[in-house]
């Protein structure tokens, strides 16, 4: 998921590990500026949210018109650097010089009235802005029924009469987005967007989703859970329904509302009433909020089924900022200890940082191998992501998956499988392959919009389909090697870089 803000320069507070931005320049509104000392912006990355939920990785690029694009991972944003206005590609060092020079870069008729932004915002304008974001960016990846003509009619209906209040404008936006029938495209109020952009890492390690039952009653369920996290350790399970938080019923609340109730300072406690399954009993659990980032990697050396060869077993719980580093360490130690083959366990891994998933897949692939393709409405947004260095290990590999293997986990599983680097063992995966971007509106609210999807190296659509494993049982090493030896990447999917 990407976060798009209409501001040329964001200055990150380097003293805080969380994202605290100051809006130095606003090209869209063209407000007058009073800037501090010259800024020298270095070659450093910024930001992540993993929504497989996601926040998905690093900053990609800045869009025209002063919009900033951030890549997001589910649940939190970290600040690592500073993006800048009119920077054609990240990775450069750009010195913006004195404040006046910064103003000149975004000037183009900039008014001097510092109150221009508030005066320019109208309820009708907010509705039209949200409509335009969808019109320009929405990808109807699942139903393929969206049409520009029908969407234009929605705007005409929405603006056919004066909109008296801001809350009415927000309700109109919600109703327009609901007609898209996309579960991930939604509206965020200014307060919800602020929480999203300043989400801290203290929490209980769950992702929530609103699910409607057969009677149309909306329930809040645990969509993803970090294994070994506070909630999991306290007895919360994936698929559990949340009934109350600290004794307060969550009936009628959104997942964002409930997440706000659950969050709090580290080393404090929150009480959740959960229901296990549709017919299970309810249970009160006391959870200590944590801020400590634990390693998502567990590994051990064990014998194969015949007791003849050493196998390196690695369990990856989630794709966090530590995942690639710790997985690399685990593989090297197991290899040095004599592991002749590896098992990578991605069962119950709901995803996390998509960029972390991509980098982990590259560890097993050879230079030129495709990791994933992204597909959007705009042909310019379609791109391939390739491995650029030799594989860290080349020994046989099994990847364990199940119905809760999702998002970044599916990217890794598909990349290794389609490039004939691994066999998949277990159950069909979850099937989450959509890309969302978050667009900030002029009044501080935002819309989350599906803008693309991932497809595998052999051009299979993950979303809604999942990935079928090679085996539903765990084969022996001999059988696994035979399957890998028979695997061939179809000629039409061999990249030009690979041929060279």
DOVEX-243053 format. One record per residue (C-alpha): residue in three letters; x, y, z. Coordinates in nm, 2 decimals. Layout:
N
SELUM	ala	X	Y	Z
...
//
This chain:
500
SELUM	unk	0.00	0.00	0.00
SELUM	unk	0.13	0.34	-0.09
SELUM	unk	0.07	0.68	0.08
SELUM	unk	0.03	0.98	-0.15
SELUM	unk	0.04	1.32	0.00
SELUM	unk	0.01	1.65	-0.18
SELUM	unk	0.32	1.80	-0.03
SELUM	unk	0.66	1.87	-0.20
SELUM	unk	0.88	1.84	0.11
SELUM	unk	0.84	1.64	0.42
SELUM	unk	1.10	1.68	0.69
SELUM	unk	1.14	1.38	0.92
SELUM	unk	1.22	1.44	1.28
SELUM	unk	1.55	1.24	1.31
SELUM	unk	1.52	1.22	1.69
SELUM	unk	1.22	1.00	1.67
SELUM	unk	1.20	0.65	1.53
SELUM	unk	0.84	0.72	1.43
SELUM	unk	0.72	0.93	1.14
SELUM	unk	0.67	1.29	1.25
SELUM	unk	0.64	1.51	0.95
SELUM	unk	0.64	1.89	0.91
SELUM	unk	0.49	2.01	0.59
SELUM	unk	0.75	2.25	0.46
SELUM	unk	0.61	2.32	0.12
SELUM	unk	0.26	2.26	-0.02
SELUM	unk	0.27	2.28	-0.40
SELUM	unk	-0.09	2.20	-0.45
SELUM	unk	-0.21	2.48	-0.23
SELUM	unk	0.09	2.71	-0.30
SELUM	unk	0.09	2.86	0.05
SELUM	unk	0.35	3.12	0.16
SELUM	unk	0.66	2.98	0.33
SELUM	unk	0.89	3.06	0.62
SELUM	unk	1.16	2.80	0.61
SELUM	unk	1.46	2.73	0.84
SELUM	unk	1.82	2.67	0.73
SELUM	unk	1.91	2.51	0.39
SELUM	unk	1.82	2.14	0.36
SELUM	unk	2.06	1.89	0.23
SELUM	unk	1.86	1.58	0.15
SELUM	unk	2.06	1.26	0.14
SELUM	unk	2.04	0.93	-0.03
SELUM	unk	1.83	0.76	0.23
SELUM	unk	1.49	0.59	0.22
SELUM	unk	1.18	0.68	0.41
SELUM	unk	0.88	0.50	0.53
SELUM	unk	0.69	0.17	0.54
SELUM	unk	0.31	0.05	0.63
SELUM	unk	0.25	-0.36	0.58
SELUM	unk	-0.11	-0.41	0.50
SELUM	unk	-0.14	-0.72	0.37
SELUM	unk	-0.21	-0.51	0.52
SELUM	unk	-0.02	-0.36	0.47
SELUM	unk	0.27	-0.11	0.45
SELUM	unk	0.47	-0.24	0.17
SELUM	unk	0.83	-0.12	0.16
SELUM	unk	1.03	0.18	0.06
SELUM	unk	0.94	0.51	-0.11
SELUM	unk	0.90	0.46	-0.48
SELUM	unk	0.89	0.80	-0.64
SELUM	unk	0.72	1.14	-0.64
SELUM	unk	0.43	1.20	-0.87
SELUM	unk	0.38	1.52	-1.08
SELUM	unk	0.19	1.81	-0.93
SELUM	unk	0.37	1.79	-0.59
SELUM	unk	0.21	1.46	-0.48
SELUM	unk	0.43	1.23	-0.28
SELUM	unk	0.41	0.86	-0.31
SELUM	unk	0.51	0.65	-0.01
SELUM	unk	0.51	0.27	0.01
SELUM	unk	0.33	0.14	0.32
SELUM	unk	0.34	-0.17	0.53
SELUM	unk	0.07	-0.31	0.75
SELUM	unk	0.03	-0.13	1.07
SELUM	unk	0.32	0.11	1.11
SELUM	unk	0.54	0.37	0.94
SELUM	unk	0.91	0.42	1.01
SELUM	unk	1.11	0.73	0.91
SELUM	unk	1.45	0.67	0.76
SELUM	unk	1.51	0.98	0.55
SELUM	unk	1.35	1.27	0.35
SELUM	unk	1.19	1.27	0.01
SELUM	unk	1.18	1.60	-0.19
SELUM	unk	0.97	1.79	-0.44
SELUM	unk	1.05	1.74	-0.81
SELUM	unk	1.30	1.47	-0.73
SELUM	unk	1.28	1.25	-1.05
SELUM	unk	1.42	0.95	-0.88
SELUM	unk	1.52	0.85	-0.53
SELUM	unk	1.88	0.76	-0.47
SELUM	unk	2.01	1.11	-0.55
SELUM	unk	2.15	1.37	-0.32
SELUM	unk	1.97	1.70	-0.37
SELUM	unk	2.06	2.02	-0.20
SELUM	unk	1.77	2.26	-0.22
SELUM	unk	1.98	2.55	-0.11
SELUM	unk	1.83	2.86	0.06
SELUM	unk	1.47	2.89	0.15
SELUM	unk	1.40	3.13	-0.14
SELUM	unk	1.53	2.88	-0.38
SELUM	unk	1.30	2.62	-0.24
SELUM	unk	1.01	2.85	-0.28
SELUM	unk	1.11	2.91	-0.64
SELUM	unk	1.10	2.54	-0.72
SELUM	unk	0.73	2.52	-0.64
SELUM	unk	0.63	2.87	-0.70
SELUM	unk	0.44	2.92	-1.03
SELUM	unk	0.20	3.19	-0.92
SELUM	unk	0.21	3.11	-0.55
SELUM	unk	-0.03	3.35	-0.35
SELUM	unk	0.10	3.51	-0.04
SELUM	unk	-0.22	3.46	0.16
SELUM	unk	-0.13	3.20	0.42
SELUM	unk	-0.50	3.14	0.48
SELUM	unk	-0.57	3.05	0.12
SELUM	unk	-0.57	2.68	0.19
SELUM	unk	-0.87	2.69	0.43
SELUM	unk	-1.07	2.94	0.22
SELUM	unk	-1.02	2.72	-0.09
SELUM	unk	-1.16	2.40	0.07
SELUM	unk	-1.53	2.34	0.00
SELUM	unk	-1.74	2.04	0.08
SELUM	unk	-1.82	2.00	-0.29
SELUM	unk	-1.44	2.03	-0.37
SELUM	unk	-1.36	1.75	-0.13
SELUM	unk	-1.62	1.52	-0.28
SELUM	unk	-1.49	1.60	-0.63
SELUM	unk	-1.13	1.55	-0.53
SELUM	unk	-1.21	1.20	-0.39
SELUM	unk	-1.40	1.12	-0.71
SELUM	unk	-1.10	1.23	-0.92
SELUM	unk	-0.86	1.01	-0.73
SELUM	unk	-1.07	0.71	-0.81
SELUM	unk	-1.13	0.82	-1.16
SELUM	unk	-0.76	0.85	-1.23
SELUM	unk	-0.62	0.55	-1.03
SELUM	unk	-0.87	0.28	-0.94
SELUM	unk	-0.82	-0.07	-1.07
SELUM	unk	-1.12	-0.29	-1.07
SELUM	unk	-0.91	-0.60	-1.03
SELUM	unk	-1.18	-0.84	-0.92
SELUM	unk	-1.51	-0.76	-1.09
SELUM	unk	-1.41	-0.58	-1.41
SELUM	unk	-1.74	-0.38	-1.41
SELUM	unk	-1.61	-0.03	-1.34
SELUM	unk	-1.67	0.23	-1.62
SELUM	unk	-1.57	0.59	-1.65
SELUM	unk	-1.92	0.68	-1.77
SELUM	unk	-2.10	0.52	-1.47
SELUM	unk	-1.84	0.68	-1.23
SELUM	unk	-1.90	1.02	-1.39
SELUM	unk	-2.27	0.98	-1.32
SELUM	unk	-2.19	0.92	-0.95
SELUM	unk	-2.02	1.25	-0.94
SELUM	unk	-2.31	1.43	-1.11
SELUM	unk	-2.55	1.28	-0.86
SELUM	unk	-2.33	1.37	-0.56
SELUM	unk	-2.29	1.73	-0.67
SELUM	unk	-2.65	1.78	-0.79
SELUM	unk	-2.74	1.97	-0.47
SELUM	unk	-2.54	2.19	-0.22
SELUM	unk	-2.35	1.99	0.05
SELUM	unk	-2.41	2.18	0.37
SELUM	unk	-2.16	2.01	0.61
SELUM	unk	-1.82	1.84	0.60
SELUM	unk	-1.96	1.53	0.76
SELUM	unk	-2.22	1.51	0.48
SELUM	unk	-1.94	1.54	0.23
SELUM	unk	-1.75	1.25	0.40
SELUM	unk	-2.07	1.04	0.40
SELUM	unk	-2.12	1.10	0.03
SELUM	unk	-1.76	0.99	-0.04
SELUM	unk	-1.82	0.67	0.16
SELUM	unk	-2.13	0.59	-0.04
SELUM	unk	-1.95	0.65	-0.37
SELUM	unk	-1.67	0.43	-0.27
SELUM	unk	-1.91	0.15	-0.15
SELUM	unk	-2.05	0.13	-0.51
SELUM	unk	-1.71	0.01	-0.63
SELUM	unk	-1.76	-0.32	-0.44
SELUM	unk	-1.39	-0.33	-0.35
SELUM	unk	-1.32	-0.45	0.01
SELUM	unk	-0.99	-0.25	0.03
SELUM	unk	-1.10	0.08	-0.12
SELUM	unk	-1.23	0.30	0.16
SELUM	unk	-1.25	0.65	0.32
SELUM	unk	-1.04	0.78	0.62
SELUM	unk	-1.15	1.07	0.83
SELUM	unk	-0.88	1.33	0.91
SELUM	unk	-0.83	1.17	1.26
SELUM	unk	-0.81	0.82	1.11
SELUM	unk	-0.56	0.93	0.85
SELUM	unk	-0.35	1.10	1.12
SELUM	unk	-0.34	0.78	1.32
SELUM	unk	-0.24	0.59	1.01
SELUM	unk	0.04	0.83	0.93
SELUM	unk	0.16	0.84	1.29
SELUM	unk	0.10	0.48	1.40
SELUM	unk	0.35	0.38	1.66
SELUM	unk	0.48	0.03	1.71
SELUM	unk	0.32	-0.03	2.05
SELUM	unk	0.04	-0.27	2.00
SELUM	unk	-0.07	-0.63	2.04
SELUM	unk	0.03	-0.78	1.70
SELUM	unk	-0.31	-0.83	1.53
SELUM	unk	-0.48	-0.70	1.21
SELUM	unk	-0.85	-0.66	1.21
SELUM	unk	-1.11	-0.68	0.93
SELUM	unk	-1.48	-0.61	0.92
SELUM	unk	-1.66	-0.93	0.80
SELUM	unk	-2.03	-0.96	0.72
SELUM	unk	-2.21	-1.28	0.81
SELUM	unk	-2.50	-1.44	0.62
SELUM	unk	-2.75	-1.21	0.79
SELUM	unk	-2.56	-0.90	0.69
SELUM	unk	-2.43	-0.84	1.05
SELUM	unk	-2.08	-0.69	1.05
SELUM	unk	-1.83	-0.86	1.28
SELUM	unk	-1.47	-0.76	1.36
SELUM	unk	-1.24	-1.05	1.31
SELUM	unk	-0.86	-1.11	1.35
SELUM	unk	-0.74	-1.13	0.99
SELUM	unk	-0.37	-1.16	1.07
SELUM	unk	-0.18	-1.23	1.39
SELUM	unk	0.19	-1.21	1.46
SELUM	unk	0.30	-1.55	1.59
SELUM	unk	0.47	-1.50	1.92
SELUM	unk	0.33	-1.15	1.95
SELUM	unk	0.14	-1.03	2.26
SELUM	unk	-0.20	-1.13	2.14
SELUM	unk	-0.09	-1.47	2.01
SELUM	unk	0.09	-1.54	2.34
SELUM	unk	-0.23	-1.45	2.53
SELUM	unk	-0.44	-1.70	2.34
SELUM	unk	-0.59	-1.49	2.06
SELUM	unk	-0.62	-1.69	1.74
SELUM	unk	-0.65	-1.60	1.37
SELUM	unk	-1.02	-1.58	1.28
SELUM	unk	-1.13	-1.49	1.63
SELUM	unk	-1.41	-1.23	1.66
SELUM	unk	-1.35	-0.93	1.88
SELUM	unk	-1.65	-0.86	2.11
SELUM	unk	-1.52	-0.59	2.34
SELUM	unk	-1.22	-0.39	2.44
SELUM	unk	-1.17	-0.30	2.81
SELUM	unk	-1.53	-0.40	2.87
SELUM	unk	-1.66	-0.17	2.59
SELUM	unk	-1.87	-0.34	2.32
SELUM	unk	-1.73	-0.30	1.97
SELUM	unk	-2.07	-0.34	1.80
SELUM	unk	-2.11	-0.09	1.52
SELUM	unk	-1.74	0.02	1.53
SELUM	unk	-1.50	0.01	1.24
SELUM	unk	-1.18	-0.18	1.25
SELUM	unk	-1.00	0.15	1.28
SELUM	unk	-1.21	0.25	1.58
SELUM	unk	-1.13	-0.08	1.76
SELUM	unk	-0.76	-0.06	1.67
SELUM	unk	-0.75	0.28	1.84
SELUM	unk	-0.90	0.14	2.15
SELUM	unk	-0.65	-0.15	2.16
SELUM	unk	-0.34	0.07	2.10
SELUM	unk	-0.17	0.24	2.39
SELUM	unk	0.16	0.30	2.56
SELUM	unk	0.40	0.01	2.59
SELUM	unk	0.40	-0.20	2.91
SELUM	unk	0.04	-0.12	2.97
SELUM	unk	-0.24	-0.37	2.95
SELUM	unk	-0.56	-0.41	2.74
SELUM	unk	-0.85	-0.65	2.80
SELUM	unk	-1.00	-0.81	2.49
SELUM	unk	-1.32	-1.03	2.48
SELUM	unk	-1.28	-1.27	2.19
SELUM	unk	-1.49	-1.55	2.05
SELUM	unk	-1.31	-1.85	1.90
SELUM	unk	-1.49	-1.96	1.58
SELUM	unk	-1.86	-1.91	1.49
SELUM	unk	-1.98	-2.14	1.77
SELUM	unk	-1.70	-2.12	2.02
SELUM	unk	-1.71	-1.97	2.37
SELUM	unk	-1.61	-1.61	2.44
SELUM	unk	-1.29	-1.55	2.65
SELUM	unk	-1.14	-1.25	2.82
SELUM	unk	-0.77	-1.21	2.76
SELUM	unk	-0.54	-0.96	2.92
SELUM	unk	-0.26	-0.85	2.69
SELUM	unk	0.05	-0.64	2.76
SELUM	unk	0.12	-0.39	2.49
SELUM	unk	0.48	-0.41	2.36
SELUM	unk	0.71	-0.20	2.16
SELUM	unk	1.01	-0.44	2.14
SELUM	unk	1.07	-0.56	1.79
SELUM	unk	1.14	-0.93	1.81
SELUM	unk	1.31	-1.13	1.54
SELUM	unk	1.06	-1.29	1.31
SELUM	unk	1.30	-1.58	1.23
SELUM	unk	1.33	-1.91	1.41
SELUM	unk	1.57	-2.18	1.29
SELUM	unk	1.72	-2.52	1.38
SELUM	unk	1.92	-2.80	1.22
SELUM	unk	1.75	-3.14	1.22
SELUM	unk	1.78	-3.47	1.04
SELUM	unk	1.57	-3.57	0.74
SELUM	unk	1.31	-3.85	0.76
SELUM	unk	1.57	-4.12	0.71
SELUM	unk	1.81	-3.96	0.96
SELUM	unk	2.08	-3.95	0.70
SELUM	unk	2.11	-3.58	0.60
SELUM	unk	2.10	-3.25	0.79
SELUM	unk	1.81	-3.02	0.71
SELUM	unk	1.80	-2.65	0.78
SELUM	unk	1.45	-2.56	0.91
SELUM	unk	1.36	-2.18	0.91
SELUM	unk	1.03	-2.04	1.03
SELUM	unk	0.95	-1.69	0.92
SELUM	unk	0.66	-1.54	1.12
SELUM	unk	0.62	-1.21	0.93
SELUM	unk	0.80	-0.98	0.69
SELUM	unk	0.93	-0.71	0.92
SELUM	unk	1.23	-0.48	0.89
SELUM	unk	1.44	-0.74	1.05
SELUM	unk	1.33	-1.03	0.83
SELUM	unk	1.60	-1.02	0.56
SELUM	unk	1.89	-0.97	0.79
SELUM	unk	1.79	-1.24	1.03
SELUM	unk	1.70	-1.49	0.76
SELUM	unk	2.04	-1.43	0.60
SELUM	unk	2.21	-1.50	0.93
SELUM	unk	2.00	-1.82	0.98
SELUM	unk	2.08	-1.96	0.63
SELUM	unk	2.45	-1.89	0.67
SELUM	unk	2.47	-2.05	1.01
SELUM	unk	2.27	-2.36	0.90
SELUM	unk	2.48	-2.39	0.58
SELUM	unk	2.80	-2.38	0.79
SELUM	unk	2.66	-2.64	1.02
SELUM	unk	2.62	-2.88	0.73
SELUM	unk	2.26	-2.83	0.60
SELUM	unk	2.22	-3.01	0.27
SELUM	unk	1.87	-2.87	0.20
SELUM	unk	1.63	-2.62	0.35
SELUM	unk	1.27	-2.59	0.46
SELUM	unk	1.12	-2.24	0.47
SELUM	unk	0.80	-2.24	0.68
SELUM	unk	0.56	-1.96	0.57
SELUM	unk	0.25	-2.12	0.72
SELUM	unk	0.03	-1.86	0.91
SELUM	unk	0.25	-1.58	0.78
SELUM	unk	0.00	-1.30	0.69
SELUM	unk	0.26	-1.09	0.51
SELUM	unk	0.41	-0.76	0.63
SELUM	unk	0.65	-0.54	0.44
SELUM	unk	0.62	-0.63	0.08
SELUM	unk	0.96	-0.49	0.00
SELUM	unk	1.10	-0.72	0.27
SELUM	unk	0.93	-1.01	0.09
SELUM	unk	1.08	-0.91	-0.24
SELUM	unk	1.43	-0.88	-0.09
SELUM	unk	1.40	-1.22	0.07
SELUM	unk	1.29	-1.39	-0.25
SELUM	unk	1.60	-1.24	-0.42
SELUM	unk	1.82	-1.43	-0.17
SELUM	unk	1.72	-1.76	-0.34
SELUM	unk	1.72	-1.64	-0.70
SELUM	unk	1.99	-1.59	-0.96
SELUM	unk	2.06	-1.26	-1.13
SELUM	unk	1.79	-1.19	-1.39
SELUM	unk	1.52	-1.41	-1.24
SELUM	unk	1.19	-1.23	-1.21
SELUM	unk	1.05	-1.19	-0.85
SELUM	unk	0.71	-1.04	-0.93
SELUM	unk	0.53	-0.82	-1.18
SELUM	unk	0.30	-0.54	-1.09
SELUM	unk	0.00	-0.45	-1.31
SELUM	unk	-0.21	-0.13	-1.30
SELUM	unk	-0.44	0.07	-1.51
SELUM	unk	-0.17	0.28	-1.66
SELUM	unk	0.08	0.09	-1.89
SELUM	unk	0.36	0.30	-1.74
SELUM	unk	0.28	0.16	-1.39
SELUM	unk	0.34	-0.20	-1.51
SELUM	unk	0.69	-0.32	-1.41
SELUM	unk	0.89	-0.62	-1.34
SELUM	unk	1.12	-0.67	-1.04
SELUM	unk	1.42	-0.88	-1.10
SELUM	unk	1.69	-1.04	-0.89
SELUM	unk	2.03	-0.87	-0.95
SELUM	unk	2.28	-1.08	-0.77
SELUM	unk	2.37	-1.46	-0.74
SELUM	unk	2.16	-1.67	-0.50
SELUM	unk	2.28	-1.70	-0.14
SELUM	unk	2.21	-2.08	-0.14
SELUM	unk	2.14	-2.32	-0.43
SELUM	unk	2.06	-2.64	-0.24
SELUM	unk	1.71	-2.79	-0.26
SELUM	unk	1.43	-2.59	-0.09
SELUM	unk	1.08	-2.67	0.03
SELUM	unk	0.84	-2.39	0.12
SELUM	unk	0.55	-2.48	0.36
SELUM	unk	0.23	-2.29	0.30
SELUM	unk	-0.14	-2.29	0.41
SELUM	unk	-0.46	-2.09	0.39
SELUM	unk	-0.32	-1.82	0.61
SELUM	unk	-0.01	-1.76	0.39
SELUM	unk	-0.08	-1.42	0.24
SELUM	unk	0.05	-1.12	0.06
SELUM	unk	0.43	-1.09	0.09
SELUM	unk	0.44	-1.46	0.18
SELUM	unk	0.27	-1.54	-0.14
SELUM	unk	0.51	-1.32	-0.34
SELUM	unk	0.80	-1.52	-0.20
SELUM	unk	0.64	-1.86	-0.25
SELUM	unk	0.54	-1.78	-0.61
SELUM	unk	0.88	-1.64	-0.70
SELUM	unk	1.07	-1.94	-0.57
SELUM	unk	0.82	-2.19	-0.72
SELUM	unk	0.79	-2.03	-1.07
SELUM	unk	1.16	-2.00	-1.10
SELUM	unk	1.20	-2.37	-1.02
SELUM	unk	1.39	-2.30	-0.70
SELUM	unk	1.15	-2.46	-0.46
SELUM	unk	0.86	-2.70	-0.42
SELUM	unk	0.55	-2.58	-0.23
SELUM	unk	0.40	-2.81	0.03
SELUM	unk	0.07	-2.78	0.23
SELUM	unk	-0.25	-2.60	0.13
SELUM	unk	-0.36	-2.34	-0.12
SELUM	unk	-0.26	-1.99	0.00
SELUM	unk	-0.49	-1.71	0.10
SELUM	unk	-0.49	-1.51	-0.23
SELUM	unk	-0.41	-1.14	-0.15
SELUM	unk	-0.24	-0.98	-0.44
SELUM	unk	-0.38	-0.63	-0.46
SELUM	unk	-0.19	-0.30	-0.42
SELUM	unk	-0.35	-0.01	-0.24
SELUM	unk	-0.24	0.36	-0.23
SELUM	unk	-0.36	0.61	0.03
SELUM	unk	-0.44	0.96	-0.11
SELUM	unk	-0.45	1.25	0.13
SELUM	unk	-0.73	1.50	0.05
SELUM	unk	-0.72	1.88	0.10
SELUM	unk	-0.91	1.87	0.43
SELUM	unk	-0.68	1.62	0.59
SELUM	unk	-0.90	1.32	0.52
SELUM	unk	-0.79	1.04	0.27
SELUM	unk	-0.91	0.77	0.05
SELUM	unk	-0.75	0.42	0.02
SELUM	unk	-0.77	0.30	-0.33
SELUM	unk	-0.68	-0.03	-0.51
SELUM	unk	-0.45	0.08	-0.78
SELUM	unk	-0.28	-0.24	-0.90
SELUM	unk	-0.21	-0.61	-0.84
SELUM	unk	0.08	-0.85	-0.83
SELUM	unk	0.12	-1.14	-1.08
SELUM	unk	0.37	-1.42	-1.04
SELUM	unk	0.68	-1.47	-1.27
SELUM	unk	0.47	-1.70	-1.49
SELUM	unk	0.20	-1.43	-1.50
SELUM	unk	-0.05	-1.60	-1.26
SELUM	unk	-0.29	-1.37	-1.08
SELUM	unk	-0.25	-1.43	-0.70
SELUM	unk	-0.55	-1.22	-0.59
SELUM	unk	-0.86	-1.42	-0.51
SELUM	unk	-0.69	-1.74	-0.64
SELUM	unk	-0.40	-1.81	-0.41
SELUM	unk	-0.13	-2.06	-0.51
SELUM	unk	-0.18	-2.43	-0.53
SELUM	unk	0.11	-2.63	-0.37
SELUM	unk	0.29	-2.92	-0.55
SELUM	unk	0.23	-3.15	-0.25
SELUM	unk	-0.04	-3.16	0.02
SELUM	unk	0.19	-3.38	0.22
SELUM	unk	0.56	-3.33	0.30
SELUM	unk	0.76	-3.54	0.06
SELUM	unk	1.10	-3.70	0.13
SELUM	unk	1.42	-3.54	0.00
SELUM	unk	1.45	-3.78	-0.29
SELUM	unk	1.10	-3.71	-0.42
SELUM	unk	1.15	-3.33	-0.37
SELUM	unk	1.47	-3.34	-0.57
SELUM	unk	1.30	-3.54	-0.85
SELUM	unk	1.02	-3.28	-0.87
SELUM	unk	1.27	-2.99	-0.88
SELUM	unk	1.48	-3.16	-1.15
SELUM	unk	1.18	-3.20	-1.37
SELUM	unk	1.08	-2.83	-1.33
SELUM	unk	1.13	-2.60	-1.63
SELUM	unk	1.06	-2.23	-1.66
SELUM	unk	0.85	-2.19	-1.98
SELUM	unk	1.05	-2.02	-2.25
SELUM	unk	0.80	-1.73	-2.29
SELUM	unk	0.87	-1.63	-1.93
SELUM	unk	1.25	-1.63	-1.94
SELUM	unk	1.35	-1.27	-1.91
SELUM	unk	1.58	-1.10	-2.16
SELUM	unk	1.82	-1.02	-1.87
SELUM	unk	1.83	-1.39	-1.79
SELUM	unk	1.91	-1.48	-2.15
SELUM	unk	2.19	-1.23	-2.16
//
